[in-house]
Amino acid sequence: MSFLEEIEPVKQLALAEMRAAANPEALEQARITYLGANGKLTALMKRLGTLSKEEKPAAGKLINSAKAEIEAALADRKAELDLLAELGMDRKAALDQDDRARGADHRWRPPA
């Protein structure tokens, strides 16, 4: 697997973990796992120096793009979790609220 092929799976895993974080602690743990000093994406960034002159520009662009996407997902999820905390809801309550808003509580019943 080439260096460029290693970036996308790490990015996808990071994005999935960010979206799945149920609380601020889980989100922070995901941030550390991927963007921390010993994080998975950070490790890939450190390896940029070992690439050839020809590979560096494309790899640098791809890894910077992945980092930006992960940071954006982190900020978005943090804002969502902050809003839920402000409203006093956990994720399940928020999802239940969303289901009710779509009419999920109105189930079809046969006529009497």
C-alpha positions as CSV (number, residue, x, y, z in Angstrom):
1,M,0.0,0.0,0.0
2,S,1.4,3.3,-1.0
3,F,1.6,6.3,1.3
4,L,-1.2,8.1,-0.5
5,E,-3.5,5.0,-0.2
6,E,-2.9,5.0,3.6
7,I,-4.4,8.5,4.1
8,E,-8.0,7.9,3.0
9,P,-8.8,5.0,5.4
10,V,-7.4,6.9,8.4
11,K,-9.5,9.9,7.4
12,Q,-12.7,7.8,7.1
13,L,-12.1,6.2,10.4
14,A,-11.5,9.5,12.1
15,L,-14.7,11.0,10.5
16,A,-16.7,8.0,11.7
17,E,-15.4,8.3,15.2
18,M,-16.1,12.0,15.3
19,R,-19.7,11.4,14.1
20,A,-20.2,8.6,16.6
21,A,-18.9,10.5,19.6
22,A,-21.8,10.5,22.1
23,N,-20.3,13.0,24.5
24,P,-17.5,15.5,24.7
25,E,-15.1,13.0,26.4
26,A,-15.5,10.5,23.5
27,L,-15.0,13.4,21.0
28,E,-11.8,14.5,22.8
29,Q,-10.5,10.9,22.8
30,A,-11.2,10.7,19.0
31,R,-9.3,14.0,18.5
32,I,-6.3,12.7,20.5
33,T,-6.4,9.4,18.6
34,Y,-6.1,11.1,15.2
35,L,-4.8,14.6,15.7
36,G,-2.8,14.3,19.0
37,A,1.0,14.3,19.2
38,N,1.1,10.6,18.8
39,G,-2.1,10.4,16.7
40,K,-2.6,8.4,13.5
41,L,-2.9,11.3,11.1
42,T,0.0,13.0,12.9
43,A,2.1,9.9,12.3
44,L,1.3,10.1,8.6
45,M,2.3,13.8,8.5
46,K,5.6,13.0,10.2
47,R,6.3,10.5,7.4
48,L,6.0,13.2,4.7
49,G,9.7,13.9,5.2
50,T,10.7,10.4,4.1
51,L,8.9,10.7,0.7
52,S,10.7,11.6,-2.6
53,K,10.6,15.1,-4.0
54,E,8.1,13.9,-6.6
55,E,5.7,12.4,-4.1
56,K,5.7,15.2,-1.4
57,P,3.5,17.8,-3.1
58,A,0.6,15.4,-3.8
59,A,0.9,13.7,-0.5
60,G,1.1,17.0,1.4
61,K,-2.0,18.3,-0.4
62,L,-3.9,15.1,0.4
63,I,-2.9,14.9,4.0
64,N,-3.6,18.6,4.6
65,S,-7.1,18.2,3.0
66,A,-7.7,15.2,5.2
67,K,-6.7,17.1,8.3
68,A,-8.9,20.0,7.4
69,E,-11.9,17.7,6.9
70,I,-11.3,16.0,10.3
71,E,-10.9,19.3,12.1
72,A,-14.2,20.5,10.5
73,A,-16.0,17.4,11.6
74,L,-14.5,17.8,15.1
75,A,-15.8,21.4,15.3
76,D,-19.2,20.5,13.9
77,R,-19.7,17.6,16.3
78,K,-18.4,19.7,19.2
79,A,-21.0,22.3,18.4
80,E,-23.8,19.6,18.2
81,L,-22.7,18.2,21.6
82,D,-22.6,21.7,23.1
83,L,-26.1,22.4,21.9
84,L,-27.4,19.1,23.2
85,A,-25.8,19.8,26.6
86,E,-27.4,23.3,26.5
87,L,-30.8,21.8,25.9
88,G,-30.2,19.1,28.5
89,M,-30.5,16.2,26.1
90,D,-28.3,13.2,25.5
91,R,-27.9,11.8,22.0
92,K,-30.7,9.2,22.4
93,A,-33.2,11.9,23.6
94,A,-32.2,14.1,20.6
95,L,-32.8,11.2,18.2
96,D,-36.1,10.4,19.8
97,Q,-37.1,14.1,19.6
98,D,-36.2,14.0,15.9
99,D,-38.3,10.9,15.3
100,R,-41.3,12.5,16.9
101,A,-40.9,15.6,14.8
102,R,-41.1,13.4,11.7
103,G,-44.3,11.8,12.9
104,A,-42.9,8.5,14.1
105,D,-45.3,8.4,17.0
106,H,-48.3,8.4,14.6
107,R,-48.5,4.8,13.7
108,W,-51.2,3.4,11.5
109,R,-54.0,1.7,13.4
110,P,-56.8,-0.3,11.8
111,P,-60.2,1.3,12.0
112,A,-62.3,0.2,15.0
